[in-house]
Amino acid sequence: WDAQVVHWAAEMVVESEINRMPYFSYYPNNAFIVFLFSVAIRIGRLAGISNGYFCIVTMQCFLFAVTAFVLYRTAVLLANERVALAVWVVYVMIPGLSPWVTVPYSDATGLLFPALLFYLYVYICKKKKYTMPVLAMGVLACIGYYIKPQIIIVIIAVLMTTAFSFRKKWLSEKSRL
């Protein structure tokens, strides 16, 4: 099971017992998540926590909480505080509806990246500020890709939405002439 192999590999990295695993020649996409998990374990060890699994789950809980905040802020930008609170409540209920969120693997770790990418897209659309948010989107898309390659789908959606928006605007301006 990938989640278990990734956890074991992160533990081995921390113990300096890993040099090569044939697993990563078949699934190279999991190398970065192993690195992140090993960092979480090392931080936990510095804090006196010896249980690596606990450290990884704690990191994921932190990422889950940050994702909840990002979704809340996105909903505020799109609607209002009341809608944002409803979005936050639904998101916080997810672990109760799907305990897979707590499984230490790229699915839960990667949740933050689509949320951040969407927030930045909405921010760009609402605030009309481009340079830093677009650069941040590029960096986040790259990091997110190494965690979960499917995160690129969000960038594709943003690009397609932007292209259709420009086309619609161009066609409406052209029809006025």
C-alpha positions in Angstrom: 0.0 0.0 0.0 1.6 3.3 -1.1 0.7 5.3 2.0 2.4 2.7 4.2 5.5 2.5 2.0 5.8 6.3 2.0 5.6 6.4 5.8 8.2 3.7 6.2 10.5 5.4 3.6 10.2 8.7 5.5 11.1 6.9 8.8 14.1 5.3 7.0 15.2 8.7 5.6 15.2 10.1 9.1 17.2 7.1 10.4 19.6 7.5 7.4 18.9 3.9 6.5 17.7 4.6 3.0 19.8 4.8 -0.1 17.7 3.3 -2.9 14.4 1.6 -2.9 13.1 -0.1 -6.1 9.7 1.3 -5.2 10.8 4.8 -6.2 11.9 3.6 -9.6 8.3 2.6 -10.2 6.6 5.5 -8.4 9.0 8.5 -8.5 6.2 10.8 -7.8 6.3 9.7 -4.1 9.9 10.8 -3.5 8.9 14.4 -2.7 6.2 13.4 -0.3 8.7 11.1 1.5 11.0 14.1 1.8 8.1 16.2 3.3 7.2 13.4 5.7 10.8 13.0 6.8 11.0 16.7 7.5 7.8 16.4 9.7 9.3 13.5 11.5 12.6 15.3 12.1 10.7 18.4 13.5 8.8 16.0 15.7 11.9 14.4 17.0 13.4 17.9 17.8 10.2 18.5 19.8 10.7 15.2 21.6 8.1 13.2 19.7 9.4 9.8 18.7 6.3 8.5 16.9 6.9 9.4 13.2 3.3 8.5 12.2 2.0 11.0 14.8 4.3 13.7 13.4 3.1 13.1 9.8 -0.6 13.1 10.8 0.0 16.3 12.9 1.6 17.9 9.8 -1.5 16.9 7.8 -3.8 18.3 10.4 -2.0 21.6 10.2 -2.2 21.6 6.4 -5.9 20.7 6.7 -6.5 23.7 9.1 -4.6 26.0 6.7 -6.7 24.8 3.8 -9.9 25.5 5.8 -8.7 29.0 6.4 -7.8 29.5 2.6 -11.2 28.2 1.6 -12.9 30.5 4.1 -10.9 33.5 2.7 -11.8 32.4 -0.9 -15.5 32.3 0.0 -15.3 35.7 1.6 -13.8 37.1 -1.7 -16.5 35.3 -3.8 -19.5 36.0 -1.6 -19.7 37.1 2.1 -18.9 36.1 5.7 -22.0 34.0 6.0 -21.3 31.9 2.9 -17.7 31.6 4.0 -18.7 30.2 7.4 -20.9 27.6 5.6 -18.0 26.6 3.4 -15.8 26.3 6.4 -18.3 24.2 8.3 -18.8 21.8 5.4 -15.0 21.5 4.9 -14.4 20.8 8.6 -16.9 18.0 8.5 -15.0 16.2 5.8 -12.8 14.1 8.2 -16.0 12.8 9.8 -17.5 11.9 6.4 -14.3 10.5 5.0 -11.6 9.3 7.4 -9.2 8.9 4.4 -8.2 12.6 5.0 -6.2 11.4 8.0 -4.3 8.8 6.0 -0.7 10.2 5.5 -0.4 10.3 1.8 -0.3 12.8 -1.0 -4.1 13.1 -1.3 -4.4 14.9 2.1 -1.1 16.6 1.9 -1.9 18.0 -1.5 -5.3 19.5 -0.5 -3.8 22.9 0.3 -2.5 23.5 -3.2 -5.7 23.5 -5.3 -7.3 25.7 -2.6 -4.4 28.2 -2.7 -4.4 28.2 -6.5 -8.1 28.9 -6.6 -7.8 31.6 -4.0 -5.1 33.3 -6.0 -7.2 33.1 -9.2 -10.2 34.6 -7.4 -7.9 37.3 -5.8 -6.5 38.2 -9.3 -10.0 38.4 -10.7 -11.4 40.6 -7.8 -8.4 42.8 -7.1 -6.9 43.1 -10.6 -3.4 42.6 -9.2 -1.4 40.2 -11.3 2.4 40.0 -10.8 2.9 38.5 -7.4 -0.2 36.3 -7.4 0.7 34.9 -10.8 4.2 34.2 -9.7 2.9 32.6 -6.5 0.6 30.4 -8.6 3.5 29.2 -10.6 5.5 28.3 -7.6 2.6 26.6 -5.9 1.7 24.7 -9.0 5.3 23.4 -9.2 5.5 22.4 -5.6 2.0 20.9 -5.7 2.9 18.9 -8.9 5.6 17.2 -7.0 3.2 16.2 -4.2 0.2 15.3 -6.5 0.6 15.8 -10.2 -3.2 16.0 -10.7 -3.0 19.5 -9.0 -2.0 20.8 -12.5 -5.6 20.3 -13.4 -6.4 23.5 -11.4 -3.9 25.5 -13.5 -5.4 24.1 -16.7 -8.8 25.1 -15.5 -7.6 28.6 -14.6 -5.9 29.0 -18.1 -9.0 27.7 -19.9 -11.3 30.0 -17.9 -9.1 33.0 -18.5 -8.9 32.2 -22.2 -12.7 31.9 -22.5 -13.1 35.1 -20.5 -10.7 37.0 -22.8 -12.4 35.5 -25.9 -15.9 36.6 -24.6 -14.6 40.1 -23.9 -12.9 40.3 -27.3 -16.1 39.1 -29.1 -18.3 41.6 -27.3 -15.9 44.5 -28.1 -15.7 43.4 -31.7 -19.5 43.3 -32.0 -19.7 46.9 -30.8 -17.5 48.1 -33.7 
